[in-house]
Amino acid sequence: MSEPTTFAKVENGIVTQVNVVTWEFLTANPDRYGDSSLWIECFRDGSGRGYCGKGWSYDAATDKFIAPVVEEE
């Protein structure tokens, strides 16, 4: 079995959940995680498509997560 890693659930281009789990466990438990095609691996060390959090966007064209813009008051 592989080591747990971080996966983001992306629905309509928005990250709705982030979980640390093995891919095998995620795909073996559709009642818990739903459609496995919605889950995208993300990387805490900033490599690849980077890391993300709930509410971030995912750009499939560039394969990158995008942090939400926070407007200062």
ZIFEN-V230732 format. One record per residue. RES is the residue in one letter. SS is DSSP state (hx for helix, st for strand, lp for the rest). PHI is phi in degrees with one decimal (999 if undefined). OMEGA is omega as a letter, one per 30 degrees, with the letter a starting at -180 (* if undefined). Layout:
res->RES ss->SS phi->PHI omega->OMEGA
res->RES ss->SS phi->PHI omega->OMEGA
This chain:
res->M ss->lp phi->999 omega->a
res->S ss->lp phi->-76.4 omega->l
res->E ss->lp phi->-74.0 omega->l
res->P ss->lp phi->-62.0 omega->l
res->T ss->st phi->-140.4 omega->a
res->T ss->st phi->-96.2 omega->l
res->F ss->st phi->-125.8 omega->l
res->A ss->st phi->-111.5 omega->l
res->K ss->st phi->-88.3 omega->a
res->V ss->st phi->-112.8 omega->l
res->E ss->st phi->-122.6 omega->a
res->N ss->lp phi->54.5 omega->l
res->G ss->lp phi->81.9 omega->a
res->I ss->st phi->-119.2 omega->l
res->V ss->st phi->-73.6 omega->a
res->T ss->st phi->-106.3 omega->l
res->Q ss->st phi->-152.8 omega->l
res->V ss->st phi->-134.1 omega->a
res->N ss->st phi->-135.7 omega->l
res->V ss->st phi->-102.8 omega->a
res->V ss->st phi->-162.6 omega->l
res->T ss->lp phi->-81.4 omega->l
res->W ss->hx phi->-61.6 omega->a
res->E ss->hx phi->-61.7 omega->a
res->F ss->hx phi->-67.7 omega->a
res->L ss->hx phi->-59.4 omega->a
res->T ss->hx phi->-73.9 omega->l
res->A ss->hx phi->-82.4 omega->a
res->N ss->lp phi->-128.4 omega->a
res->P ss->hx phi->-65.5 omega->l
res->D ss->hx phi->-66.9 omega->a
res->R ss->hx phi->-94.5 omega->a
res->Y ss->hx phi->-111.6 omega->l
res->G ss->lp phi->72.9 omega->a
res->D ss->lp phi->-66.4 omega->a
res->S ss->hx phi->-66.1 omega->l
res->S ss->hx phi->-70.1 omega->l
res->L ss->hx phi->-85.6 omega->a
res->W ss->st phi->-96.2 omega->a
res->I ss->st phi->-124.5 omega->l
res->E ss->st phi->-68.6 omega->l
res->C ss->st phi->-127.9 omega->a
res->F ss->lp phi->-127.1 omega->a
res->R ss->lp phi->-64.4 omega->a
res->D ss->lp phi->-83.4 omega->l
res->G ss->lp phi->86.0 omega->l
res->S ss->lp phi->-78.8 omega->l
res->G ss->lp phi->58.0 omega->a
res->R ss->lp phi->-82.3 omega->l
res->G ss->lp phi->88.1 omega->a
res->Y ss->lp phi->-107.7 omega->a
res->C ss->lp phi->-153.9 omega->l
res->G ss->lp phi->-140.2 omega->l
res->K ss->lp phi->-56.6 omega->l
res->G ss->lp phi->95.0 omega->l
res->W ss->lp phi->-73.8 omega->l
res->S ss->st phi->-100.7 omega->l
res->Y ss->st phi->-124.9 omega->l
res->D ss->st phi->-100.9 omega->a
res->A ss->lp phi->-66.1 omega->a
res->A ss->lp phi->-65.6 omega->a
res->T ss->lp phi->-102.0 omega->a
res->D ss->lp phi->56.4 omega->a
res->K ss->st phi->-133.8 omega->l
res->F ss->st phi->-89.0 omega->a
res->I ss->st phi->-126.2 omega->l
res->A ss->lp phi->-68.2 omega->l
res->P ss->lp phi->-67.3 omega->l
res->V ss->lp phi->-82.9 omega->l
res->V ss->lp phi->-105.5 omega->a
res->E ss->lp phi->-83.4 omega->l
res->E ss->lp phi->-80.7 omega->a
res->E ss->lp phi->-90.5 omega->*
